[in-house]
């Protein structure tokens, strides 16, 4: 008599919860505590319990909290607040420190004008606020939330990424078409690297010491050797790459091409595009579940009533699901430990929770 053989099928991704949050913008996760932090565009930081999918605390933060980073080691959250004081040359921003254990605002400190992004080196507990209107990066002590120094970079810095292994900070200067490399040990610019036009988001593979810069206006990715701070390859991708992420386990790099409605797949070994995948309308943000090798793409869509998330299998380079979320998804973050994905729907006043 033949024994029945059980065939395990991988479950498809599914939206499992919708959490009401007013005007959500950006999201970050503390994977150690399973807490999810969402900036509300005008006035607050919402704290979500990842076990129950409920908002457990709303922390008032003035001056329009926007981007944020989470230091899981210290259980601290840093928000970049983009509208503090209006002046003829822009808006002076600030960075707020929140204690993740008590869910209380600790302090806020002013930074430069027109805050564009925030980055963290958890190893050194340093926070970097990118000031687009001041052509600078403010370096903050993550423990005291006090400014250590301000570093001048190139014209209109848009984004920053950190290699914690080398303690180097890479800043994309959008109008200059360059990347400034900051030595985190002395907070000095040690190189200015010419890349494509309109550099924006940056992804780093610290294992290979390769830095990948998405050049939105030239539809390309510049690959920088972190040892020499020189461009070793320029890779053509889809139209207007708006985000870039690295899967450290597979050494694959993904770009969301917002005008091409595609995702480009780059081999980190070959440094070339190995596949182009059609997704939804206006893909803007990427996230990766490294354990399941699934890539999640938030499609902003011109449809004001709803948005979608395309789910790509990293094994097959194919879309395996298209999920409906709230209106105009603006950010997305993945917890590979719990296999949950959180999508902020900026016009839908909600956060969608996806089981990956």
GUKOLZA-892261 format. One record per residue (C-alpha): residue in one letter; x, y, z. Coordinates in steps of 0.2 Angstrom, whole numbers, plus 2048, in hexadecimal, padded with zeros to 3 digits. Layout:
<recs>
AXYZ ...
</recs>
This chain:
<recs>
X800800800 X8078117FB X80981E808 X80182F805 X80E83C801 X80B84D808 X81085B7FC X81386C805 X80F87A7FB X81688C7FE X807897803 X8058A67F8 X8068B8800 X7F68BF807 X7F08CF80F X7EC8CA820 X7E88DA829 X7E48ED826 X7E98F8834 X7E190A835 X7EF917836 X7EC929831 X7F792F823 X804922824 X81592681B X82391B81F X82690B829 X834902832 X8358F283C X83E8ED84C X8408DA848 X8458D685A X8368DD862 X82A8DB854 X8248ED855 X8208F6845 X822909844 X819914838 X81B927836 X80A931835 X80E93F829 X80894D834 X80A949846 X80F93884D X81792884D X80C91984E X812909856 X80A8F8850 X80B8E8859 X8118DB84C X8098CD855 X7F88D4856 X7F88E0848 X7F18EE853 X7F7900856 X7FD900868 X80391186A X803922860 X81292D865 X80F940861 X81E947857 X81D958850 X82395F840 X81D952833 X827941837 X82B939827 X83A92D824 X840922833 X84C915838 X84C908846 X85B903850 X8568F1856 X8668EF861 X8618FE86C X84E8FE869 X84E910863 X845918855 X84A92884C X83E932841 X84393F834 X83794E836 X836958826 X82D96882B X83397283A X837984835 X83398C825 X84099781D X84499E80B X850990808 X84598180E X83F97981E X84A97582C X848963831 X84A959841 X84E948847 X844940856 X849932861 X83C926868 X83F919875 X83890886E X83790087F X82C90E887 X825915876 X82992787C X830935873 X84293987B X847948871 X848951861 X85795A859 X85796684A X86196183A X863969829 X85696F81C X84A964812 X84D95381A X84D94680C X853936815 X85A92E825 X866920827 X86D916836 X87D90D83A X877902848 X8898FC84B X88F90E850 X87E914855 X87F92384A X87192B840 X873934830 X86694182A X867946818 X863958815 X85E95B803 X85D96E805 X86D97080F X878965804 X87D95C814 X87C94D81F X87994F832 X88194283D X87893F84D X87D93585C X86F92785D X870926870 X86F938875 X86693E865 X87394D864 X87B953854 X88D94E853 X891957843 X88B95D832 X893956822 X893960812 X88F955803 X88A9587F1 X87B9617E9 X86A95B7EF X86D94B7F9 X85E9407F8 X863930801 X87092680B X87591480F X88290D81B X88E8FF81A X8908FA82C X89E8EF829 X8A98FD822 X8A190B82B X89E91581B X88F91F817 X88A922805 X880931800 X8779347EF X8789467E9 X8699477DD X86D9577D4 X8809547D3 X87F9427CD X88C93D7DA X88D9327EA X8969397F9 X8A092C803 X8A1930816 X8AD928821 X8A3924831 X8B292483C X8B693783A X8A693D830 X8B1943821 X8AD94180F X8BA936808 X8B49357F6 X8A893C7EA X8A292F7DD X89B9347CC X88C92A7C8 X87C92B7BC X87093A7BC X86493B7CA X86B92F7D6 X85E92B7E4 X85D91B7EE X86C9107F3 X86E8FE7F7 X87D8F67FE X8838E47FF X8908E580E X8958D380A X89C8D87F9 X89F8EA7FD X8958EF7EE X88B8FF7EE X87C9007E2 X8759117DD X8659137D4 X8669227C8 X8549277C5 X8579337B6 X8639287AD X85A9177B0 X86990F7B6 X8729087C5 X88490D7C9 X88E8FF7D2 X89C9067DE X8AA8FC7E5 X8AA9007F7 X8BD8FD7F9 X8C29097EB X8B39157EA X8B29137D8 X8A490F7CC X8A88FD7C5 X8988FB7BA X8899057B4 X87A8FA7B1 X86B8FF7A7 X85A8FB7AF X8489007AC X8419127AB X84391D7BB X8499117C8 X8419177D8 X84890A7E5 X8558FD7E6 X8588EF7F2 X8648E07F4 X8618CE7F9 X8708CA803 X86D8B8803 X86C8B67F0 X8768C57EB X8698CC7E0 X8648DE7DE X8538E47D9 X84D8F57D3 X83B8FC7D2 X83A9057C2 X82B9117C5 X8299177B3 X82C9067AB X8208FC7B6 X82E8EF7B8 X83B8E87C4 X84C8E57BE X8568D67C6 X8698D97C6 X8758CB7CA X8828D17D7 X88E8C57D0 X88D8C97BE X8888DB7C1 X87B8DB7B3 X8688DA7B1 X8628C87B0 X8508CB7B0 X8428D87AE X8328D57B6 X8218DE7B3 X8188E47C2 X80A8F07C6 X8099027C2 X81690E7C9 X8209027D4 X82990D7E1 X82F9037F0 X8378F27F2 X8398E6801 X8408D4802 X83C8C580C X84D8BE80C X8488AD814 X83B8AA807 X8448B37F9 X8348BD7F5 X8358CF7EF X8268DB7F3 X8238EA7E7 X8178F87EC X80F8FF7DD X8099117E0 X7FD9107D2 X7F39207CB X7E39187D2 X7E09227E2 X7D49157E9 X7E09077EB X7F29017E8 X7FA8F07E5 X8098E67EB X8128DA7DE X81A8CB7E6 X8298C47DC X8318B37DF X8438B57E0 X8468A37DA X83B8A57CA X83C8B87C7 X8298B87C4 X81B8C17CC X8128B47D7 X8048BF7DE X7FD8D17DD X7F58D77ED X7E98E57EF X7ED8F17FD X7E8903801 X7E89137F7 X7FA9197F2 X80690E7FB X815918800 X82090C809 X8238FA80D X82D8F0819 X8308DE81B X8338D482B X83C8C4825 X83B8BD836 X8288BC837 X8258BD824 X81A8CC826 X81A8DB81A X8148EC81F X80D8F8812 X80990A816 X7FA91180C X7FC92380C X7EC928805 X7E391980C X7E691D81E X7EB90B822 X7FA8FF823 X7F88EE819 X7FF8DF821 X8048D1815 X8098BF819 X8188BC80E 
</recs>
